[in-house]
Amino acid sequence: MDKWDERFSEGEYPTDPDPSPVLQAYVDTFPEGRALDVAAGTGRNALFLAAEGYDVDALDQSWAGLDIIEERADETNVSERVETILADATEYEFPEETYDVITISFFRTLDQLGNIKAALKPGGVLFYQHHLQSSPPATVGPSTNRYRFQSNELLRSCLDLTILYYEESTEEREGRTSATATIVARNSHGGTQSYPQRHWE
């Protein structure tokens, strides 16, 4: 059994994780249409986007995680808007200019990021959050820095898009520390553009 199948099957990860507050804050500014959730896990982003009216492709290499997504989609009456794709995101051939929104949460995939960005339609939006290397070391996320972003690494990797939001921060969760980078970036170009209003103080 794949390690992720085992983790999801044994309940090591929550079956109903909340989406990022940043994603929740910005989703109303995103273009409508079709979305892709890369390394969807148990549906943190996919089910949220489906509830917001998107037709969502949830891609993951774990059949156990995708089974949970399908079950939760049925329970929340969004199954007609969720399509699961069993595939390894590090090898998947992303279709060009297909998606209005692409989300990635807690999966390091810089080798494929160029192809993922190419899958955005003009004006499409990428939301990406992942664990950071930090000092002192964070205790939530990968046990080694190999699978974490360095400072500004995610930002530099998205400078061919229009950056709408970027933050590197830490958060305390039940006595443990999480360090994350979060970006919202649009597939648009030019020196003068429109920008969404700030959604919180």
Secondary structure, DSSP 8 states (H G I E B T S, - for coil): --HHHHHHHTT-S-SS----HHHHHHGGGS-SSEEEEET-TTTTTHHHHHHTT-EEEEEES-HHHHHHHHHHHHHTT-GGGEEEEE--TTT----TT-EEEEEEES---HHHHHHHHHTEEEEEEEEEEEEB--SS--SSS-SSGGGSB-TTHHHHHTTTSEEEEEEEEEEEETTEEEEEEEEEEES--SSS---------
